Amino acid sequence: MVVVVVRPDAETGWQPADRGGGARSVADVRHRLAIYRKQASSRLLNDRCMTRFRRIGRRPSAIGLLATAHACNDVYQGAVLALVPFLVAERDYSYVEVSGIVLAATLLSSVVQPAFGALTDRRPMPWLISGGIAAAGLGIALAGLAQGYALTWCAVALSGLGVAAYHPEAARVARIATGGNHMGMSWFSLGGNIGWALAPVMVTPVLAVGGLSATPLLIVPAALGVALVLWSGAALPAAATGAHGGKERIGPDDWPQFLRLSSIVICRSIAYVGLSAFLSLYVREYLGAGDTAGAAALFLLFAGGAVGTLLGGRLAARWGRVRALRVAYAVAVPSVAGIPLAPGPLVYLFVAATSVALYVPFSLHVTLGQDYLPNRVGTASGVTLGLAVSIGGIASPLVGALAEATSLRWALATLVTMPLACWALSYTLAEPAAPKTPKRGAVGPAAPQPRTAGRTAE
């Protein structure tokens, strides 16, 4: 409020009571008013910026650290595939023996994940997060030192068990840390995608210089991941026990909806893993390109997943998860079909579109599964992240057999039926009612809550 002292004037009426003249006084008042408004606007803008800064500042203490730890854990899923060429070169393993080692890491890990999920549903086990990362790293570190095929297989199986132990409990804690926010879960899922994609980049140079005897160096990501989990407070038993929301959630588990969702996850897995296995070979052979062109196509398929994962969270917040799924799979149908049909370099455009479209639903599958089974969040996470995903690896030999019988182009063309089935099945899903979830502050150190109302200017 601005108070102006005035005096009566016989000719012009009331004027500001000053000795420097009415015009100058009015100009001074206007100038002061302008300064006041500018200061008030600046304070309001500063309050808004500080509120946003505080919100961003909470991320490293919870979901940011968990997402980075997720990347450290999933490095070891991709590390097994990077080990294969060195096992063949140094130990002269046959294709059958190598397949058995890959199977130990992938299939065993995926099948066991629902079992760990069921255990965490009965009782929170936050130590599985850091313990799982440690076991995953230790298994890969020992794989290069183990003498004999049996010991190598056991070391890789230990790594797979560590990965399996990590995911259900980590997904449950991430759900608590984000309050069920779709964008937050997208960041958590993105961490795993990045870890998987970076595995060859990290593992290959180390083994190329030091050979299999250098595998102990690969335990570094595990050490970093354990430190990040402990820093975030996600491994504190008391905090995680208090954060368990099974008793607070309302409503029964919707198993029919969950089984339909699992069918969608399986079909999506078959399409993505099939493309991952044969895309590089197709680009090299059918397009007459070299090894670099095939590797570029495969990198594009992996890198597009980062964009799709984050985009999925934004679309879910705007449209809802089920509608976002339907749109993503509708786009995936022509994108997958275009890969074997596109001429020349246009194939890269369809690869990018396919990657984004197939990864938009990735984190949404997890949150939908958790909401369909609100009383069995660990089981839901174990199935959507583990058991259903393993089907893609099991189906890959069938795609290879079809390629042998016909051609690789025809084999890839048949994969378009998978996103088409996902799109059709998505119309059987319903958006679940938002369950009552625990507060974010229940996991890890308590974070200060920012004031939502900014300072107002009078």
Buried (B, 14 or more C-beta within 10 A) or exposed (E): EEEBEEEEEEEEEEBBEBEEEBEEBBEBBEEEEEEBEEEBEEBBEEBEEBBEEBEEEBBBBBBBBBBBBBBBBBBBBBBBBBBBEBBBEEBEBEEEBBEBBBBBBBBBBBBBBBBBBBBBBEEBBBBBBBBBBBBBBBBBBBBBBBEEBEEBBBBBBBBBBBBBBBBBBBBBBBBBBBBBBBBBBBBBBBBBBBBBBBBBEBBBEBBEEEEBEBBBBBBBBBEBBBBBBBBBBBBBEEBBEBBBBBEEBEEEBBEEBBEBBBBBBBBBBBBBBBBBBBBBBBBBBBBEBEEEBBBBBBBBBBBBBBBBBBBBBBBBBEEBBBBBBBBBBBBBBBBBBBBBBBEEEEBBBBBBBBBBBBBBBBBBBBBBBBBBBBBBBBBBBBBBBBBBBBBBBBBBEEBBEBBEEEBBBEBBBBBBBBBBBBBEBBEEBEEBEEBEBBBBBBBBEEBEEBEEEBEEEE
